[in-house]
Each structure stands twice: as structure tokens, then as C-alpha cells.
Amino acid sequence: MSKSCKGLAMELVKCLNESDCVKVQKRSYRECAKEKSPLISSECVGLRETYFNCKRGQVDMRARIRGNKGY
């Protein structure tokens, strides 16, 4: 289960790498992921929320027994 969110993390990094926040402003992935600016596409924002829910599911004991949903 520790690797169940790895695919989402890689997609998020790929999406952020293509955003203007990283390309134009030369900011780190972490800084860009925290922001809610128009420099980040709605796809990246959606991936960030999905990744957050996946990581939260690893801590939640009910979800740990059942496993993460569809990731």
C-alpha cells in the first residue's frame, strides 16, 4: 500500500513540470503544488487533490483495511 499513490505522484510531477509556474518562474515543485494560482492548470489542481486523498487514505485505519479506492 505504500506504493499505491506513486503513480499519482508521478503524474502530478509531470503536470507541474509542464506548468508555467515551474517553466517560467523557475519555482520548485513543492512551491507550485501549494499554490492556487492561475499558473497551474485545473488538471494539476485535480491531481493534487486526488493525491492528497490517496495519502490521507493511507493514514485512515478504515481505508487501510479496505485499501485505496481505484488508484
Long-range contacts (C-beta under 8 A, 24 or more apart in sequence): 1-58, 1-64, 1-67, 1-68, 2-58, 4-54, 4-58, 4-67, 4-68, 4-71, 5-51, 5-54, 5-55, 5-58, 5-68, 5-71, 7-71, 8-47, 8-50, 8-51, 8-54, 8-71, 9-51, 11-47, 12-44, 12-47, 12-48, 12-51, 15-41, 15-43, 15-44, 15-47, 16-40, 16-44, 19-44
